Amino acid sequence: MKPTVLQLIDEIYDLGSYENFLERYTEDSIHKTIENEESYVAHLGAIFRDFHTPKGSLRGAFLLDNVVTENRRREGLFTKLYREFEEENPEREIFLTFPLQEELLHLVDHQGYEIVGEVPVFAKVLNPRHIVKGNFLLRGFVSAISKMVEGLSSVWRKKNRVDTSQVTLQEVKEFSPEVEALWERVKKDFPIMSERTLDFIHGKMRSFGKYILWEARENNQLTGYLMARYIERGEIRYLMIMDMLWETKATEKALYDVCEERGKAMDVSLIGAWKTKKNSQALMERQFRFAKSSIVTVAKAKVDMNIKDMDLWHLQPIEGEVY
């Protein structure tokens, strides 16, 4: 595959460079392309990984950067690429992709994929001045609402206080191998998601730019971790929780606490998170609110398994390449 493939990819994504494009993939990823004498006209990308499911661990793939150049659509090019992909990888039993785009609608219409649902994006505003910069009246209104919500939530938290005194937090450069032992202990309590191996986590971090990692321990045993990515979008600076795993309520609270404290110290506008059934209560307790954005997700399973329900999944930004 030549760097000129970026001309095709940039019809949908602005990745900046061929190197940025390659960083989205692991070493065993698949790239299937169609090209003419002058340029690429179609691309299918797939990252191989294992998924934790009710049927046990299944070999699967995450699809990304699926593009057919605009003037060659409806010619069956993507159908050809996708059928070849499945035929060449018969051991893969579950497939996931988001966000929804032109070529992925084809998967739903013709390749047995189902629209699972939408992952709601939530946010907690830390600095409303950044979000409503230049609008004095709106800034005052948002600040007042934020203080009111904080006050009501503070009362609720006092009644439902979780003791985090036994949790030790440490900021790290990369996660400890203990992450895999933690995953083995807790995965029975989580819905469908990619298996949290060190190879998966560290492989995904390559494309994250500036990020912060924390590990949490109770009684000297790893009980959770959190990965947050620092992102700038114009005037908005924020921390996006890319992935988080926890074994106890105390660890869960301590990790959210340290992320919020760091966000305030960095003077970011907000902290973002994807809400699932598993983390819904904790996000609501911490005044995270729907950010009027969601990630439409499609998936396919070759085994007899219900996947068409967002509550059956625990999807986090680390799964794909949205930010």
Phi and psi in degrees as a GROMACS rama.xvg file:
@    title "Ramachandran Plot"
@    xaxis  label "Phi"
@    yaxis  label "Psi"
@TYPE xy
-97.3734  156.113  LYS-2
-57.0696  -20.5065  PRO-3
-65.7488  -10.4395  THR-4
-60.9235  -23.1009  VAL-5
-63.7222  -28.0065  LEU-6
-60.6942  -37.7807  GLN-7
-72.2472  -47.7933  LEU-8
-59.867  -36.5981  ILE-9
-69.5861  -7.12884  ASP-10
-65.7434  -22.1995  GLU-11
-118.863  -43.4334  ILE-12
-115.26  142.422  TYR-13
-102.303  90.2734  ASP-14
-93.3626  -9.87819  LEU-15
87.2364  -47.6975  GLY-16
-153.825  161.472  SER-17
-63.3259  -34.7597  TYR-18
-64.3349  -42.3138  GLU-19
-61.4641  -37.95  ASN-20
-62.4041  -48.4938  PHE-21
-65.8668  -30.9473  LEU-22
-65.7682  -16.4172  GLU-23
-74.1874  -10.7641  ARG-24
-117.529  153.529  TYR-25
-92.1172  172.792  THR-26
-63.8167  -31.3449  GLU-27
-96.4037  19.1193  ASP-28
-70.7168  162.363  SER-29
-111.749  134.441  ILE-30
-124.209  119.026  HIS-31
-116.028  130.766  LYS-32
-135.557  159.523  THR-33
-127.189  132.281  ILE-34
-136.341  153.213  GLU-35
-104.696  -165.488  ASN-36
-66.132  -24.0474  GLU-37
-106.305  -31.968  GLU-38
-162.505  170.141  SER-39
-78.1775  141.389  TYR-40
-117.605  -12.6672  VAL-41
-154.863  146.359  ALA-42
-145.672  136.708  HIS-43
-125.841  126.027  LEU-44
-115.313  144.149  GLY-45
-146.652  133.281  ALA-46
-107.377  122.519  ILE-47
-78.3146  139.457  PHE-48
-162.504  167.11  ARG-49
-100.766  145.451  ASP-50
-115.637  137.693  PHE-51
-81.845  124.351  HIS-52
-141.412  169.118  THR-53
-61.7264  -18.0858  PRO-54
-94.6938  13.7905  LYS-55
93.56  -166.046  GLY-56
-79.8803  125.763  SER-57
-118.418  140.069  LEU-58
-75.5683  132.377  ARG-59
-148.601  -164.212  GLY-60
-155.266  147.826  ALA-61
-108.227  126.16  PHE-62
-93.9776  138.949  LEU-63
-152.589  162.86  LEU-64
54.9407  46.7985  ASP-65
-90.3698  108.329  ASN-66
-138.211  136.84  VAL-67
-123.08  130.2  VAL-68
-57.3282  144.179  THR-69
-55.8078  -40.5037  GLU-70
-82.337  4.85409  ASN-71
-120.903  11.6979  ARG-72
-71.7948  158.407  ARG-73
66.248  26.3899  ARG-74
-109.98  3.00639  GLU-75
83.4492  12.3056  GLY-76
-66.3269  -46.1804  LEU-77
-69.7449  -34.7226  PHE-78
-56.9267  -45.532  THR-79
-60.192  -49.0636  LYS-80
-61.3153  -45.1936  LEU-81
-67.8722  -42.4456  TYR-82
-62.8528  -39.3783  ARG-83
-62.5148  -41.3946  GLU-84
-59.5742  -49.088  PHE-85
-67.4525  -39.6284  GLU-86
-63.7405  -35.1966  GLU-87
-81.2293  -13.6596  GLU-88
-132.275  61.7459  ASN-89
-66.8913  -17.926  PRO-90
-75.8882  -12.3879  GLU-91
-80.4404  126.743  ARG-92
-116.209  -9.50802  GLU-93
-144.754  138.207  ILE-94
-132.257  140.891  PHE-95
-137.437  144.758  LEU-96
-159.803  149.218  THR-97
-165.462  163.965  PHE-98
-76.5475  165.034  PRO-99
-68.7526  136.861  LEU-100
-146.86  -177.552  GLN-101
-51.2663  -53.7253  GLU-102
-68.4529  -29.6159  GLU-103
-73.3636  -25.5946  LEU-104
-61.8449  -32.5517  LEU-105
-61.5986  -38.6554  HIS-106
-60.9264  -39.7068  LEU-107
-70.0359  -41.5235  VAL-108
-75.2073  -32.1415  ASP-109
-130.278  -12.6849  HIS-110
-119.77  16.6313  GLN-111
81.1647  10.9644  GLY-112
-78.6694  156.569  TYR-113
-125.792  145.476  GLU-114
-76.539  110.377  ILE-115
-70.9457  -41.3392  VAL-116
148.855  -159.675  GLY-117
-122.722  131.351  GLU-118
-86.8448  114.519  VAL-119
-73.3987  136.371  PRO-120
-93.0952  125  VAL-121
-112.171  158.869  PHE-122
-147.764  148.365  ALA-123
-115.096  118.636  LYS-124
-75.7963  124.998  VAL-125
-103.742  -31.6219  LEU-126
-138.566  89.127  ASN-127
-64.4323  -17.1657  PRO-128
-61.8235  -36.818  ARG-129
-67.8425  -37.4823  HIS-130
-75.3596  -33.5409  ILE-131
-117.231  34.5826  VAL-132
-55.9912  130.874  LYS-133
92.156  -7.70574  GLY-134
-118.776  95.3079  ASN-135
-61.6137  -44.7402  PHE-136
-66.7108  -44.1949  LEU-137
-66.0175  -37.8113  LEU-138
-61.4043  -43.0354  ARG-139
-64.8343  -39.3564  GLY-140
-64.7659  -47.6952  PHE-141
-62.8329  -39.7582  VAL-142
-62.799  -42.1499  SER-143
-63.8695  -44.7677  ALA-144
-62.8043  -42.8646  ILE-145
-60.1445  -42.8069  SER-146
-66.4683  -38.4681  LYS-147
-64.7677  -45.9382  MET-148
-62.9881  -41.5127  VAL-149
-61.9784  -40.3897  GLU-150
-64.5189  -45.7318  GLY-151
-64.4484  -41.3224  LEU-152
-68.7088  -33.5856  SER-153
-62.4234  -40.873  SER-154
-61.8188  -43.3324  VAL-155
-63.4992  -42.6107  TRP-156
-65.4734  -34.1764  ARG-157
-64.6669  -32.7325  LYS-158
-78.332  -22.8954  LYS-159
-125.816  45.2562  ASN-160
-69.6039  135.158  ARG-161
-107.839  127.948  VAL-162
-78.4814  117.652  ASP-163
-109.364  14.9442  THR-164
-65.5296  -21.3033  SER-165
-93.9643  2.86582  GLN-166
-96.1511  128.073  VAL-167
-107.847  128.368  THR-168
-109.643  142.622  LEU-169
-141.574  129.842  GLN-170
-82.5184  133.795  GLU-171
-130.527  163.853  VAL-172
-85.0301  -34.389  LYS-173
-149.899  159.426  GLU-174
-77.6637  150.288  PHE-175
-72.5965  151.926  SER-176
-57.2031  -17.5638  PRO-177
-61.7465  -16.3903  GLU-178
-56.5819  -38.9435  VAL-179
-69.2755  -36.0336  GLU-180
-67.4041  -39.0679  ALA-181
-59.8879  -46.761  LEU-182
-58.5511  -42.6566  TRP-183
-62.423  -32.7528  GLU-184
-75.9409  -35.2825  ARG-185
-103.098  -13.1624  VAL-186
-62.8694  -24.8802  LYS-187
-62.984  -21.4505  LYS-188
-94.5264  0.0238782  ASP-189
-112.278  148.327  PHE-190
-74.0097  -161.882  PRO-191
-64.0929  131.811  ILE-192
-168.698  164.951  MET-193
-64.8959  142.098  SER-194
-61.2093  131.213  GLU-195
-89.2422  82.0723  ARG-196
-99.099  160.872  THR-197
-62.6374  -37.4981  LEU-198
-60.9826  -42.5726  ASP-199
-65.3317  -49.7896  PHE-200
-65.1528  -52.2437  ILE-201
-68.8607  -31.7819  HIS-202
-63.4159  -39.3067  GLY-203
-71.3971  -29.8065  LYS-204
-65.4304  -18.8864  MET-205
-58.2597  -31.9178  ARG-206
-99.8081  9.87003  SER-207
-89.0209  -9.86082  PHE-208
69.8674  -125.878  GLY-209
-87.221  121.738  LYS-210
-140.972  164.265  TYR-211
-128.834  134.989  ILE-212
-120.219  136.263  LEU-213
-127.547  143.116  TRP-214
-114.66  145.144  GLU-215
-120.402  139.715  ALA-216
-133.004  145.624  ARG-217
-127.93  128.715  GLU-218
52.7182  42.4601  ASN-219
66.8089  11.902  ASN-220
-113.123  134.919  GLN-221
-62.4634  123.844  LEU-222
-122.612  2.89054  THR-223
174.182  166.154  GLY-224
-150.685  160.248  TYR-225
-141.657  136.114  LEU-226
-119.292  122.393  MET-227
-122.398  138.389  ALA-228
-108.613  135.344  ARG-229
-88.3309  127.567  TYR-230
-132.415  139.802  ILE-231
-118.162  128.995  GLU-232
-131.684  91.9589  ARG-233
65.0662  -123.833  GLY-234
-79.6832  -12.1004  GLU-235
-92.4722  124.89  ILE-236
-117.684  131.367  ARG-237
-150.653  162.499  TYR-238
-103.022  126.548  LEU-239
-105.767  123.796  MET-240
-73.9456  106.891  ILE-241
-83.4998  -32.3805  MET-242
-163.178  150.354  ASP-243
-159.438  138.012  MET-244
-137.318  140.956  LEU-245
-149.886  152.448  TRP-246
-107.18  -28.0237  GLU-247
-131.651  160.399  THR-248
-61.9738  -37.3778  LYS-249
-63.4403  -43.3698  ALA-250
-64.9513  -42.726  THR-251
-57.3476  -48.1634  GLU-252
-64.238  -43.8979  LYS-253
-62.1186  -37.3999  ALA-254
-69.0996  -42.7874  LEU-255
-62.2394  -39.9554  TYR-256
-60.1871  -48.0619  ASP-257
-68.8203  -33.898  VAL-258
-67.0646  -41.4543  CYS-259
-66.564  -40.7987  GLU-260
-61.7531  -41.8103  GLU-261
-66.8772  -39.7464  ARG-262
-59.4558  -42.2709  GLY-263
-66.0713  -40.3364  LYS-264
-65.4093  -31.9645  ALA-265
-86.1002  -4.49646  MET-266
57.5518  42.5983  ASP-267
-79.8244  162.239  VAL-268
-73.6062  -38.8231  SER-269
-162.639  170.785  LEU-270
-117.779  130.4  ILE-271
-105.754  152.602  GLY-272
-156.727  151.035  ALA-273
-92.7193  130.079  TRP-274
-92.8909  130.307  LYS-275
-127.632  174.939  THR-276
-60.9608  -32.008  LYS-277
-70.9833  -36.7597  LYS-278
-110.135  4.79195  ASN-279
-56.7113  -48.8461  SER-280
-62.4094  -43.6052  GLN-281
-64.2188  -40.3929  ALA-282
-66.1768  -42.2946  LEU-283
-65.4117  -38.6909  MET-284
-63.2589  -28.8765  GLU-285
-96.7802  16.7013  ARG-286
68.2837  23.1745  GLN-287
-71.1939  139.379  PHE-288
-131.7  156.308  ARG-289
-58.3838  128.597  PHE-290
-93.9696  16.9792  ALA-291
57.7411  39.4527  LYS-292
-148.416  145.887  SER-293
-150.907  159.565  SER-294
-111.18  109.218  ILE-295
-73.1282  129.775  VAL-296
-121.81  136.547  THR-297
-124.826  150.524  VAL-298
-153.044  164.334  ALA-299
-144.954  136.671  LYS-300
-125.926  132.349  ALA-301
-84.8451  -14.3184  LYS-302
-95.6903  162.948  VAL-303
-75.3248  97.4241  ASP-304
-156.165  136.754  MET-305
-78.7222  119.906  ASN-306
-120.738  -6.62748  ILE-307
-89.3094  60.1152  LYS-308
-163.761  118.965  ASP-309
-61.1416  -28.0314  MET-310
-68.3237  -14.3265  ASP-311
-86.1655  -2.11937  LEU-312
-120.498  151.482  TRP-313
-124.579  85.5075  HIS-314
-97.6223  132.514  LEU-315
-126.164  161.755  GLN-316
-55.225  -27.1162  PRO-317
-61.3842  -22.0906  ILE-318
-62.8492  -35.7406  GLU-319
-129.077  -153.266  GLY-320
-132.817  67.7882  GLU-321
-93.9766  -36.9662  VAL-322
